[in-house]
């Protein structure tokens, strides 16, 4: 991939264009709380695929330790409603701009997120499955308590990769399992992996994700 010039859009972002591929995948990578648009670039690059990679920065300053956040914290499993809705609106607008302003490859668009970014990936992807080739949720959950108007009947066969740590101290494993169960009931093509880890991504996670990505490309 090669770094390119980004379009004017709702969210500041980085963009990397594919070097050689024609039937390339487009990945929109949404970072977690307290980081920025650079955070997931090494992770996605390590997957070894030539792709169109777009990495937006969350709109809210994170007051504790720096970086940015997608929303303020609410109850466990339920983001603060006002900040979550505003960021979701921005992400939805951003994805529309991405589809219009970048050469989305024939392989489609995958939303990939870690932690808060996984929550945003779930929300945006499940609300618009027509434009979503797949969802990668690393240590996150579906914000089902936020009353999102998800049409569960339209999620049949949607590829979703979910990873969660058994010892996750920030987002309980139960929320990851609950999200997998909701998607399985809707008929989505769910790959759920539990790892002996905390709130993180390990080499084992990346190996499994690489394999899953290969299946999506097929």
Buried (B, 14 or more C-beta within 10 A) or exposed (E): BEEBEBEEBBBBBBBBBBEEBEEBBBBBBBBBBBBBBEBBBEBBEBBEBBBBBBBBBBBBEBEEEEBBBBBBEBEEBBBBBEBBBBBBEBBBEBBBBBEEBBEBBEBBBBBBBBBBBBBBBBBBBBBBBEBBBBBBBBBBBBBBBBEBEBEBEBBEEBBBBBBBBEEBEBBBBEBBBBBBEBBEEBBBBBBBBBBEBEBBBBEEBBEBBEEBBEEBBE
